[in-house]
Amino acid sequence: MEVKISNFKEIKVGNYTDQKAGTGCTALLFNKPLIGSVSVKGGGPGSRELALLNPLTAMEQINAVLLTGGSAFGLSAADGVMKYLEEKNIGYQTDIAKIPIVPAAVIYDLNYKSKSIRPEKNEGYYASQNAKKTFEIGSNGVGTGATCGKLLGLERASKSGLGYQEKRSGKIKISTLTVCNAVGNIINPKNGQIIAGIKSDNGYISYNDILNSKFPNLFGINTTLGVIITNVKLSKAMLKKVAEMAHDGLARTVNPVHTMYDGDTIFVFSTNQIKADINKVGVMAADSISQAIINGIEAVKRKGGKA
């Protein structure tokens, strides 16, 4: 399913997709550096350059973000994003060179199809080179190998994927990209129904129904990632607060969430264009995260995926 970024002219998205290997990566490129922060609430994250997004650090010029499959191996795909940006003379100016600043986060998809093929430098470069205003969600890019509902093992899990959602309220704009690779079920918060997750012969199994079951060791192999862009002027500290509020959207849509098995991570960046109430931004961000995850599941189903 193809979607278009209409809220922000500053953003482009590119996918690298390997359906045969069941993995891929997604690069978000900013045509000018953005200020940003991040909130990690899962117990098993995989990431790169997140320290630069801490409000106590000086960096306020982020050039791109990479979401990638391949677990920690996939972090090398960020080298390709950096290479592409360096060729375009984009980066943080030092006394010697411009250094592209590219935070990255990973999902674990090594158990989906191929354990030996994962995104690397060339794949990150490809995603950057092909970034544009329209892109495919669902089982594409970083969502290619994404699954959910793995508390009873991968054989009962559902296919999930890359999602996107845009929101506006007055002059406030929010655009959100997610990839759902959660250990938990995916819930539609409007009606409480499970739309993807732990499968049985007759539908989906509620987490509450298996509390007495013995779960397999799933440490570090599940994660939901989100990237939120807003046009509201906020400091790094306030952007971190928005990222933390946005995790409420995960809690509404993923059950269980923020477990020690998951690496749930949400980035928030601002184009710094308007002034608005941070509380409203945070509420909108949470709603957008929730809907983006659902949009990703629905895109998989439209393509005939077995979510």
N, C-alpha and C positions, 0 to 999 in steps of 0.2 A: 504494500500500500504506500503510495507516494504522498508526502505532505510537503507543505511550503512554509518557510519562515517568513511571515508577513509583519511581525511586530518590530523586527530589528534589521536594518540594512547593514549593521555592523557585524553580523554573524553569518557564517557559512558552515555547512556540515558535510563531511565526506565519509563514505563507508568503504571498507574493504571487506568482502564477503567470500568465504570459501565454504560452500555448501557441502562439498565432498568430505572435507576434514571436520566440518562442524564447528568452525571458529571464525573470528573476524575482529575488526576494530573500527572505532568511530572517532573521527577528529572534529572538534569544534574550533574553528579559526576565527579570530577577532581581527577586524581590519584596522583597529587601533587598540593599544593596550588598555585592559580593564582592571579595575580594582576588584579584589575578590577575597573570599574566605571559605571555610569548609567546616563541616561537623561530621565526626565519625562516631557512630554509636554501636556498630557491630563489634563482636569480639574477635573477628579474624580478618582484618582488612589487608589488602595488598595495594601499595601506593608508591608514588614518587613525587618529590618536591612539595609535599603537603606542608612542611615546616614553613615555607615561604608565605603560606596563607594564614598563619597565626597572626592575630592582631598585634602581637608584641614584636613582630619582625617588620623591617622597613619596606619590603618589596610591595609595590602597588601597581606594577605594570605586567600583567599576565597576557601572554600573546595567544595561547591556545590551551585546550584541554584534550586529553586523550582518554577514552574509555576503551578497554581492550579485553579480549579473551586471552586464554593461555596462562592464567594465574601469574605468578611472579615472572615467569619466562616472558610473558607478553609485554612487560614493561619496557623491553628493548625496542618496541615499536615506537616509543616516544623519541628515540634517536632519529627515526625517519621524519617525524614531524619537525624536529629541530633542524634537520638538514634542509628540508624544504623551506622553512622560514629563513634560515641563514642565506640561502640562495636568493631570496627576495629582499635581503638586507633588512630583516625584521628582527628586533630583539632589544634587550636592555643594553644601553650603551655603557661600556666600560672604557678604560683607557687604552685597551688593546683591540677589542672587537665588540660587536653587538651579539649578545647571547640570548637566544630565544628562551623564554620562560614558559615551560610546558608541564604543569602538574598532570599526573596520570593516576588512574585507578583501574583495578583489574577485577574480572570475575573468573571463577574457576569453571572451565568447560572441558577440561582434559578427559573427563569421563563420559562425554557425550558421543563423540565418534572417534576422534584420533587423539591419542595421548602424546604423540610425538611431533605433531604439526601445530604450530602456534604463530600468531602474528609476531613479526620481527621488524627490523629497520625498514626493509623494502615495502612491507605492508603498511607501515605507518606513513611512509612517503607517498604511497599510492592513495591512501585515504585523503591526505592533505592536498595532493595534486588534483583530486577529483571533487573537492569541496565546492558546494554551490548552495543556492537558496532552496532547492528542492532535493529531497532524499527519500529513501525507502525505509519504513519502519517495519516492525514485525521481526521475522527471522532473517535479519540483515545486519551487517556491521557487527558491532559487539553483541548484538542479540542473536547471532546465528546459532550459537551453542547454548543459549540460555534455557534453563528449565526451572520449574518451581514445584513445591509440594514433595520434598524429598525425605521427610521424616521417617518413612518406612522403606527408604532405599530408592534408587533411581528407576527401578523397574516399575514403580507405581507413580512416578513423577509425570508432570504435564509439560508440554512445550510452552515457553513464554518468549519474550523478545524485547526489542527496542521500541520505546514508546515516545510520543511527543504530544504536547498540549500547549495552547496559547490562551491567555486570559487578558482581559482589559476591564478596568473600572475607572471611568473618567479618563484622566491622563496617565494613570498607572498602567504599565505594560509588564506582563510576565510571560516568558517562554521557558518551557521545561522539557528536558530530554531525560529519559530514564532507561535503564536496562534492569529487568527483573530476573534474578537468578536465585530466588529466595528458597530457604528451607521450608517455609510455610505456605499455606494456601493463600490464594488471591480472592479477596472478598469485594463484592460491590457494596460500598457503604450506603447506597441509596435503599437497598432492600435486604442486606445481610446475606445474600446468596453467594455461594462459592462459585466462581467462574473458571477457576483453574486450580490444580493442586494435586492432593493425594488421591489417586484413582482407586475405585473398586469396580466390581462387575456391574454395579447399579448406579454409578455416578461418582461423587466425590466423598471422601471421608473427612469429617470434622476433626480438627486437632483435639477437641475435648473428648472425642470418642476413643482416642488412643493414648490418653495420658498414662494408662497403666502398662502400655506396651514398652518393650525395650527398644530404644532407638539405636541405629547404627552409629558408629563414630563418623561424624560429618564435619569435624572441625576444619574451618578454613576453605570449604568447598562451595560456599553459597554466599551471595551478596546481591543487594540491590543498590545501584548507583544512580545518582541524579545530578543534573547540572541545570541550575536555574539562572536565567538572565532577567534583570529588571532594569528599568530606566530611572529608578528613584535614587537620588543622591544619598549615599550612606557610607559611613566609615567602615573600616575592616571589622571593627568590633561589632557594629550593628549588622553587618552582613553575616557575621557568624551567628548572631542572634536569630536572624531570619532563617539561616540554615538549620538551626536547632528547632525552630518552630515548624519548619517544613517536614521534619521527621514525623510530625503528627499525621501527615498524609500517608506515610508508610504504615503507621499504627492502625489507621482506618482500613487499610487495603490489604495488608499482609499479616497473617496470623499463623504461628507466632512470628514476632519480629525482634530485631536487635539481640538475637541469641548469640551465644559464644560460637555458634557454627557460622554466623553471618559476618560480613564485613561492611555493613550498611554505611554508605558515605554519600553526603550531599554537598555539592559545591554551589555557591551563590556568587554571581558577578554583577556589577552595575556599570551601566553606560553613563551614569551621573548626569542626567538631563533635567530631572524635575525634583521638586521637594514634595514629600508626602509622608503620611503617618506610617511609621515602621510597623505598627500593629496590623494595619491593613495589608501591608506588603507580606507580612508573615502568614496571615490567614489565607491570602490568595496563593502564596507559595505552597502551603500545605494542600490546598484543594487541587492545585495544578499537578503536584507530584502524584496524588492519588489517581487523578483522571488520566495522566500520561501512562501510568502502569496499566490501567484498564485498556487504554487505546492500543497499547502494544500487544496485549492478549487478543483483542478483537482483530487486529491486523493479522496475527498468526492464524486465527480461525478462518478468516476470509480467504486465505491462501490454502486452506485445506489442512492446516496443522492440527494435530491431535491435542489441543489444549484441554 
